[in-house]
Amino acid sequence: MSFEIRLAASSDAPAACNVLRRSIAECCVLDHQNDPAILQAWLGNKTPEMVASWFASPTNFSIVAVEEGHVVGVALLTGAGKLALCYLLPEARRKGLGKALLSRVEEQACSWGVKALQLHSTATGEDFFARQGYLRSGNVRSPYGVETVFFWKQLDGSVCDVPEGKRKRFCGCSAT
């Protein structure tokens, strides 16, 4: 099992868009219940052009997981400390890629001086984030009609105070 976590490039936008769309449509059925109106609203801004604009924003930190030369995961952290995206292709789940993406996002947040991360999880992702130390803090209805779980995590010594050269690497991720 070999994969790389690296900064997202604008050329990754079409593949990252595919990750988002497939993950939502195929993995989040528990959330959208195959309701066409919810899916249309949720997927409405998941276009290659929009994803490229998110990657290009200087206030975002965007990364991709690459396996065998193909983008199989994407994560995006805002400068305000919100994990806005963390998605994998259905066939890329349960291989450590999500954990590796999340670890790299947390490292970046620490380097920015962010003390806590927040996110809105689908029901599908709820157990994953809880296992990674995120705390549930209520439910929030998304603009596209899905009930999400608000999570947050204090970034303390377990993440932020470890010297760069001493941090565990699960995947050979690059430090940039």
WOFEN-V113769 format. One record per pair of residues at least 4 apart in sequence whose ideal C-beta (glycine too) atoms are under 8 Angstrom apart, sorted by the first residue. I is the first residue (numbers start at 1). GAP is how many residues later the second one is. Records with the same first field share a line. If there is no record, write none. Layout:
BEGIN
I=GAP, GAP
END
This chain:
BEGIN
1=94, 95
2=65, 66, 170
3=62, 63, 64, 69, 92, 94, 97, 168
4=61, 62, 63, 167, 168, 169, 170
5=58, 59, 60, 61, 95, 96, 99, 166, 168, 169
6=57, 58, 60, 167, 168, 170
7=55, 56, 57, 167, 169
8=4, 5, 8, 47, 54, 55, 56, 66, 68
9=46
10=42, 45, 46
12=4, 43, 52, 59, 62
13=4, 35, 36, 38, 39, 42
14=4, 34, 37
15=4, 49, 55, 56
16=4, 35, 39, 48, 55, 58
17=4, 29, 30, 31, 33, 34
18=4, 53, 71
19=4, 52, 53, 54, 55, 68, 69, 70
20=4, 23, 26, 31, 54, 65, 67
21=4, 22, 25
22=4, 5, 67, 68
23=4, 5, 64, 65, 66, 67
24=4, 8, 15, 18, 19, 22, 63
25=14, 18
26=64
27=61, 63, 66, 97
28=4, 94, 95, 96, 118
29=4, 5, 95
30=92, 93, 94
31=91, 92, 93, 115, 116
32=6, 7, 10, 114
33=5
34=5
35=4, 110
36=4
37=4, 108
38=4, 106, 107, 108
39=4
40=4
41=102, 103, 104
42=4, 100, 102, 104
44=100
45=5
46=4, 5
47=4
48=4
49=4
50=4
51=4, 23
52=4
53=4
54=6, 8, 22, 30, 31
55=5, 7, 21
59=19, 20
60=16, 17, 18, 19, 24
61=15, 16, 18, 44, 47, 51
62=12, 13, 14, 15, 23
63=11, 12, 13, 38, 41, 42
64=7, 9, 10, 11
65=6, 7, 8, 9, 23, 27, 32, 35, 36
66=4, 5, 6
67=5, 25, 28, 30
72=16, 17, 19, 20, 25
73=14, 15, 16, 19, 24, 25, 28
74=11, 12, 13, 27
75=8, 10, 11, 12, 26, 27, 29, 30
76=7, 8, 9, 10
77=4, 5, 6, 7, 28, 31, 32, 40
78=4, 6
79=33
81=28, 31, 33, 34, 35, 36, 37
82=35, 36, 37
83=19, 22, 34, 35, 36
84=35
86=12, 15, 16, 19, 33, 39
88=4, 5, 9, 10, 13
89=4
92=5
93=4, 5
96=4, 74, 75
97=4, 74
98=4, 30
99=4, 33, 71
100=4, 70, 71, 73
101=4
102=4, 30
103=4, 67, 70
104=4, 69
105=4, 12
106=4, 11, 47, 49, 53
107=4, 52, 60
108=4
109=5, 8, 46
110=4, 45, 49, 50
114=41
115=39, 40
116=36, 37, 38, 39
117=17, 35, 36, 38
118=32, 33, 34
119=10, 15, 31, 32, 33
120=20, 22, 28, 29, 30, 31
121=4, 5, 7, 8, 13, 27, 28, 29, 30
122=4, 24, 26, 27
123=24, 26
125=4
126=4, 10, 23
127=4
128=4
129=5, 20, 22
130=4, 6, 21
132=21
133=20, 25
134=17, 18, 19
135=16, 17, 18
136=13, 14, 15
137=13, 14, 15
138=11, 12
139=8, 9, 10, 11
140=7, 8, 9, 10
141=4, 5, 6, 7
142=4, 5, 6
155=4, 5
156=4, 5
157=4, 5
158=4
162=4, 5
163=4
164=11
169=4
END
